[in-house]
């Protein structure tokens, strides 16, 4: 074999290996395997692109920063809006192309204005109420939690948790900083105990008679209904959608970004586009009882049984502007202490 022939063979081999390598996408996921693995399997079956994923509850952002330009990550899947903002703010993302179905499937309300992140599912920040001691609260507002009639009757997790910070930021956006600070002080005075635990722990506290109302994301209600050890908690509460007579209920989201140094950006874009399509959106809805962000995809049958609701239409980017101020207010009123 001549030198030229060998060189051509090496070049063709390298080219074929490069094409092969491009047919995979590397994912860092804060979301759990039971939810993501079936969706990625479906993605691979449709596209032929192999999906390799690392799951972790924490530390993935720090890992990205350590790895720098050598990071293998193409996509990061987050479980809340706070992580999406952090990834962008720390310069760990790059914009996705607007020349695909992604921007057609997901409205501007649920995308970054610079296309650095996209929401993939929605969850409502509900108010749970004791079926026995309080009943259904069809007309309740988040603002009502400051009412003195609820003194000693409210439970919640930390005010600094991303779910609560998002709600507080939305209150600042709608009502202003001064009114939100006063609201936080009054809600603190109405607490039955120091903020602690997760959303499900608050529902358990209602079941045990420690409080009558709590804040909690919608999909936890579905999870408790399907858990033989927690179904009694769920049956002890009513699920209320706040602010239905005015702006609508606050929405939090999970989402995704393309990593700044993604070695397989084309595959990453295909994955994000797939996650915005009907099949993936339906899987999210069925597997984790979250609300799809694609407008024409229905929630699961169980979630639909909770009834329709009006959602706050304020774009997430507008709420995000107030998250730092929300954290300062939580510290200022010593909400968790």
N, C-alpha and C positions, 0 to 999 in steps of 0.2 A: 504494500500500500504506500503510495507516494505521500510526501510531506503535506502536499495540498489536500489530498484526499482525507488524510488523518485529521487535518485542521478543520475541514468541512464537517467531518463526522463529530468531532468534539463540539463544534459550534452548534450543530443540529441537536446534539444531546443536551447541551446547556440550555438551548432555547426550549426544548421540550420539557426539561426539568423546571424552567422558569414558569412555563405555562401551567405545569402541574401544581407548582407551589402556589400559584395565584388562585387555584381552585380550592381554597380553604379560607376560613375566617376564624380568628382567635378572639375569644370573648372572655372578659372579666365580668362576673355576674354577682351582684348583691342579692339577686332574686334566687329563690330556692330551686333545687333540681326537679322536684315533682312538677313544677310549673313550666320550667324552661326546656327540659329535655324533650318532652313530647312536641313542643313547638319547633325546636331545632331539628328533630327527626323529620318532621313534615317539610321543613325548609330544604333539607338535604335531598329528600325524595323529589322535590319539585325542581331544584336547581342543579343538583349534582355537586354542590359545594359542600365540602366537609366542614363541620362546625366543631371546633375544639374549645372547651369552656373550663374556666377555673371558677369555682364557687367559693364565696367567703362572706361572712356577715359584716366584717369590717376589715380595714387595712388595704383595700385595693387601690384607693387613691394614693396612699403613701407608697405603695409598691410601684405605681406608675411613675411617680416622681423620682424614686430611686433608680429605676431602669432607664429613664431619659430616652434618648434617641435609639437605644438598643431594645426598647420594649417590644415584645411580640404582639401586644394587644392591638386589636383592630376596633373593637366595640366594647363599650362599658354599659351594662344594663343596671339601672338603679331602681331602688324600691321607693324612693321619694323624691320630691322636687328639690329639696335642699341639696342633695348630692349632685343633681344636674347643674345647679348654680355654682357649686363649689368646683366642679370639674372645669367649667368654663372660666370662672374667675381666676383659677390657678394656672391657666394657659395650657391645659392638658387635652384640649379638643381642637378639632378643625371643622370647618363648615361642610355640610353635605350639599350635593348638587340639587338644584331646584328643577332640573330637567328630567324628572322621573315622577312616578305615580305617588310618591310619598307626600308631596305637597298638595296633591289633589285629594288624597285620602284623609289627611289630617288638617283641620282648619288652622288659621293663623293664631287663634286663641291658645292653641296647644303646641306652638312651635316658637323657638327663639327667633327674635327679629333678625339675627345674623346667621341663622340656620346652624347653630352650634349644638342644639339639643332638640329633641322631639319627645313629646309625651306619648305613651303607648296605652295606658289605662287610666281610668278615673276612679276615685273613691270619695264618697261624701263624708264630711265631718258631721256626723249625726249627734243628736242629743237623745240618750236613752233615759227612760223614765220607768219607775216601778209600776208594774201592772196593778199590784195590790194597794199601794199607798198613794199613787199619783194618777195613774191612768194615762190615756193617750193625750198628747198635747199638740193638737193639730195646728194651732196658731202661734206656737212658741217661736221666739227669736233668740239669737245668741245673746243679744243685749239684755234679755229677760233674766239671764243667770245672775245678774247683779241685783235683782230685786230682793229686798230684805225678807220677803216671805219664804225665801229658800235658804235662810241662814241655818247653817249646820246640816244641810241636806245635799250638798254637792260633792262628788268625788271626781278626781282627774289625775292623769299622769303629770309628769313634770311640765311646767310651762315652757321649758327650754327644749322639749322634744320637737323635732321638725314638724310633726303634725299640728301641734298647738301653736308653734311659731308661725306657721302658714296661716292659721286662723286669725291670730292676733294681727299679723301683717295686713290681712284683708280688712279687718276692722279699722285699722289706721287708714287704709286707702279709702274706705267709705265714710268714716266718722271723724277722722282727724286724730292727732296724737293725744291731745288733752283729754278728749272724751274717752279714748281707749285706755289711757292711764287710770282714769277714774273708774272705768269698768273693771279693770284688773284688780284694783284695790277692793272693790265691792265683792267681786267673785271670791277673792281670797278670804274675805270676812265670812262668806257663805260656805266655805269648805267644811266638810265633816271631819277631815283628817288632812295631814300633810300630804302634798302630791307625791305619789309613789306608784310603782308597778306599771303595767302596760294597759292597753285599752280593755282587754278581757278581764283584767283584775278589777276594774271599776264595775263591770257588770256583776262580777262575783260579789263585790261589796254590797251592791244593791240587793242581790238575792239574800245576803246574810243580814240585811237590815241596817247596815252601817250608814247608808245614804239613800236618797231617793232619785237623784239625777246624776248623769255623768256624760262626758264627751267621749265619742268613740267612732272609729271609721266603720263604714257600712259593711265591708266584707267580713269583718270579724263576727258580725251577727250570723252570717251564713255559716262560717266555720264552726261557731258554737252550736248551731242547730244540727250540724253533722257530726258532732263529737259526743259520744255517749256519756262522757264524764262532765261535759259542759252544757249539755242541752237544757238542764234544769236552770242554769243561769240565764240562758237566752229566753226561756219560757217565763222568766220572772220580770221581763222588761218589755216595754213598747219601743219601737224604733220611730223616732220623730225626725222629720225633715224641717229644719229651721228656716225662718224668713221666707215662707212661701207667699206671703202677702206683699212682699216688697222685692228685694234684690235677688232672693234665692239662696240656696244652701251653698256653703263654701266647698270647693272641690280641691282635693290634692291629687297628685299624679305619680305614677312610675314612668320611667322613660329610658332613653338611650342617647349616647353620643358616639361619634367616631373619634378614636384616640388621635392625638396630634401626630404621632409618628407611625400611624397604622401602615404596616408593610403590605397589606392587602386591601387598599381602600376601595377598589372596585367591588370586591366581594362584600365589604362592609356596607356599602351603599345598597347592594342587592338585599342584604339581610334586613336593614332598616325598612326598605320598601316592602319586603315580604311581611314584616311585623305590623305594617299598617294595612295589610289586605284583610279581606273578610275572613279567610280561614284562620289566620293567626289571631285576629281580634276575637273570633268566636271561641277559640281555645282558651284565651285569657279569661273570657267571661265564664266559661263552664268550669274551668279548673280552679279558679281562685275567686269567683263571684265578684269580680270587679266590673265596672262599667266600661264598655269599649269607647275609644275616642273617635272611631270612624262612625259618623252619624247614622248610617243606614244598617249598622250591625246591632242586633238586639241583645240585651243582657240575657243571662240564663233564666230558665223558667222560675227558679226559686227567687232570684232577684226581682224579676218582674212581679212576683206575688206581693212584693212590698209596696207596690203602687208607683205611679209616675210622680215626678217632682220637678220643680223649677230649680235650675242650677244658676249660681252666680255667673254672669257672662263677662265679668271683668277679666281681661287677658292676664295670664299668669305673669307675664313680664311686668305688668303694672303692680301686681301684688308683691313681686320679688323686690321691688325698689324699697319696700318698707321692712324687709326681714331683719336687717341690722338694727333698725330702730325698735322693732318688736323685742329683740333680745335685750336691748338696753332697758326697756320698760319693765320687762320681767325681773331684771336685776334691781331696778330702781325701787319697785314696790316690794322686793324681797318675797316674791310669790311662792317660791319653793321652800321658804324657811318658816 
